Amino acid sequence: MNNKTIDEEYQKRYKDFGTTKTQLFPNLVKRGSFASNQFELFSVPLNEIQLLNQQI
């Protein structure tokens, strides 16, 4: 995967309706130096989404 693909996948998951944003931004290290991109940590409640989909 290249960086563009990773960024697109992150944005797709981040903007999903079931995503919970944490407002936490980890300091990522790439090859001994801090990475320039900062991505917010988020969680996706998969079990809850599956239960809601079954109810629909």
MOQUIZI-V822051 format. One record per residue. N is the residue number from 1. PHI is phi as a letter, one per 30 degrees, with the letter a starting at -180 (NA if undefined). PSI is psi in whole degrees, 0 to 359 (none if undefined). BURIAL is + if it has 16 or more other C-alpha atoms within 10 Angstrom, else -. Layout:
BEGIN
<<N | PHI | PSI | BURIAL> <N | PHI | PSI | BURIAL>>
END
This chain:
BEGIN
<<1 | NA | 136 | -> <2 | c | 171 | -> <3 | d | 324 | -> <4 | d | 317 | -> <5 | d | 318 | -> <6 | d | 315 | -> <7 | d | 318 | -> <8 | d | 318 | -> <9 | d | 319 | -> <10 | d | 311 | -> <11 | d | 321 | -> <12 | d | 314 | -> <13 | d | 322 | -> <14 | d | 323 | +> <15 | d | 0 | -> <16 | d | 147 | -> <17 | d | 335 | -> <18 | c | 2 | -> <19 | d | 135 | -> <20 | c | 118 | -> <21 | d | 140 | -> <22 | c | 345 | -> <23 | i | 28 | -> <24 | c | 130 | -> <25 | b | 105 | -> <26 | d | 151 | -> <27 | d | 102 | -> <28 | d | 139 | -> <29 | c | 129 | -> <30 | b | 115 | -> <31 | h | 47 | -> <32 | i | 356 | -> <33 | b | 157 | -> <34 | d | 137 | -> <35 | d | 147 | -> <36 | d | 331 | -> <37 | d | 136 | -> <38 | c | 123 | -> <39 | c | 133 | +> <40 | d | 138 | -> <41 | d | 144 | -> <42 | b | 164 | +> <43 | b | 151 | -> <44 | b | 113 | -> <45 | d | 81 | -> <46 | e | 318 | -> <47 | d | 318 | -> <48 | d | 318 | -> <49 | d | 317 | -> <50 | d | 319 | -> <51 | d | 319 | -> <52 | d | 319 | -> <53 | d | 325 | -> <54 | d | 330 | -> <55 | d | 336 | -> <56 | d | none | ->>
END
